[in-house]
Amino acid sequence: MSEASTIKNMTSEEMSNLTRQTNYGTWRFQKSWKPLYIADAEGCWITDGAGKRYLDLSSQLMCVNLGHKNPRVVEAIAQQAKDLAYIAPGYASASRARLSAKLLEVLPEGIEKFFFATSGTEANEAAFKIARMYTGKNKIISRYRSYHGSTMGSIAATGDPRRWAMEPAGKGAGFVFAPETNCYNCPIRHTYPDCNIACADYIEHMIRNESDVAAVLVEPVVGTNGVLVPPPEYMPRLREICDRHGVLLIDDEVMAGWGRTGKWFCVEHWNVKPDILVTAKGITSAYVPLGLCATTKKIADYFEEHYFSHGHTYEAHPLTLGPAVATIEEMQRLKLVERAAELEPYVRGKLEALKAKHPSVGDVRGLGLFFAVEIVKNRETKQLFNTMRDKVEGKPLVVDQIAGKMMAQGVSIQAWVSHFVIAPPLIVTKEELDLGIAALDEHLAIADALVA
């Protein structure tokens, strides 16, 4: 019997075991990893090998914005493979030209020169190099509650505990960290609006006291680390600070871009124009791996007479570019950016009702179809059930217990340390939202029982 036939005849349990034995599970202790075998996915649902369906309430890793198995994107993948499967990045291709033209329709005004990578991580690496080459400076200010990728530069730029394992190597990589913007639990103990946006002013203080600052790197709405939405004044203030000191503003929209917050790009909520925009995930609805680092013409013009010292074999890979065109066209046809904005009040209302009902819910926050529900042991002190150190040390997390119960009930949700991310595909129906939030409602009882 051939190897292919052997695999085809495997049970779901055998598929899971083979994967477990031969693959690394990411960001986890390996001994506890038992991957569920997924045989199919369509729309807002994934299906395991036994035929059980699960509502995908977080779009996998907040990336399947179109939902699973969109036929036009699937067709575009097959067609691109037939037309041109690969050509080196030094050449032009029809898919590259079409996507470049399409991006000019939807990206923030003034962002018009592109470097195509194969992930948000790689796109951030490109952004760091471009910022440093362009300014002739080295340091980049990031924030503590942030995630920018897993390669050496991008993990050094990451503020959350996933960076810790790489230190002290990250210490010399030129990244320094500012406090995040978190109006629910401010890290510098201010209260909005009386704070006068002290967290932005702190970054200006850092620029003045750190020599050699090339750029400030922000997720306008923080992704994995809590869907932290800044107050209205924050992003415009940060833009002013960067302009005042000749520092570039890098906008990481790997997660918050592509209609997720009810705008094509999150930064548009505040009419702020970045110098460099980094994105991935929703650009192809994650059907194929594509990342984008895009800059202003002013930055692009610099490299007309200066060496652009960056590139890799899979840059501008045709198989990633063709499906991106189809993804954008499907978003336009289905009016998914508008749909995310229209569904925001509905989702907010449902989640605020959870907060009113459950003493363990400390905060609800979000934009569009991008929300977090944060749970706390004590509402008055905002004490969390678990910490980031608990996560990396492998201690049981309350959010994981709740997510496990929801999964058993047929709802898949992303949980991280102390919060849940509600970010369904942008095609989600109200009935599907009701089903997913009802499961969370039921199993929040686990946290309620532990409230101090």
Stockholm file with secondary structure:
# STOCKHOLM 1.0

chainA/1-452         MSEASTIKNMTSEEMSNLTRQTNYGTWRFQKSWKPLYIADAEGCWITDGAGKRYLDLSSQLMCVNLGHKNPRVVEAIAQQAKDLAYIAPGYASASRARLSAKLLEVLPEGIEKFFFATSGTEANEAAFKIARMYTGKNKIISRYRSYHGSTMGSIAATGDPRRWAMEPAGKGAGFVFAPETNCYNCPIRHTYPDCNIACADYIEHMIRNESDVAAVLVEPVVGTNGVLVPPPEYMPRLREICDRHGVLLIDDEVMAGWGRTGKWFCVEHWNVKPDILVTAKGITSAYVPLGLCATTKKIADYFEEHYFSHGHTYEAHPLTLGPAVATIEEMQRLKLVERAAELEPYVRGKLEALKAKHPSVGDVRGLGLFFAVEIVKNRETKQLFNTMRDKVEGKPLVVDQIAGKMMAQGVSIQAWVSHFVIAPPLIVTKEELDLGIAALDEHLAIADALVA
#=GR chainA/1-452 SS CCHHHHHHTCCHHHHHHHHHHHSCCTTSCGGGCCCCCEEEEEBTEEEETTSCEEEETTHHHHTCTTCBTCHHHHHHHHHHHHHCSCCCTTSCCHHHHHHHHHHHHHSCTTEEEEEEESSHHHHHHHHHHHHHHHHSCCEEEEESSCCCCSSHHHHHTCCSGGGGGGTTGGGGSSEEEECCCCSSSCTTCCCTTTTCSHHHHHHHHHHHHSSSEEEEEECSSCCTTTCCCCCTTHHHHHHHHHHHHTCEEEEECTTTTTTTTSSSSGGGGGTCCCSEEEECGGGTTTSSCCEEEEEEHHHHHHTTSSCCCCCCTTTTCHHHHHHHHHHHHHHHHHTHHHHHHHHHHHHHHHHHHHHHHCTTEEEEEEETTEEEEEECSBTTTTBCSSCHHHHHTTCCCHHHHHHHHHHHHTEECEEETTEEEECCCTTCCHHHHHHHHHHHHHHTHHHHTTCC
#=GC SS_cons         CCHHHHHHTCCHHHHHHHHHHHSCCTTSCGGGCCCCCEEEEEBTEEEETTSCEEEETTHHHHTCTTCBTCHHHHHHHHHHHHHCSCCCTTSCCHHHHHHHHHHHHHSCTTEEEEEEESSHHHHHHHHHHHHHHHHSCCEEEEESSCCCCSSHHHHHTCCSGGGGGGTTGGGGSSEEEECCCCSSSCTTCCCTTTTCSHHHHHHHHHHHHSSSEEEEEECSSCCTTTCCCCCTTHHHHHHHHHHHHTCEEEEECTTTTTTTTSSSSGGGGGTCCCSEEEECGGGTTTSSCCEEEEEEHHHHHHTTSSCCCCCCTTTTCHHHHHHHHHHHHHHHHHTHHHHHHHHHHHHHHHHHHHHHHCTTEEEEEEETTEEEEEECSBTTTTBCSSCHHHHHTTCCCHHHHHHHHHHHHTEECEEETTEEEECCCTTCCHHHHHHHHHHHHHHTHHHHTTCC
//
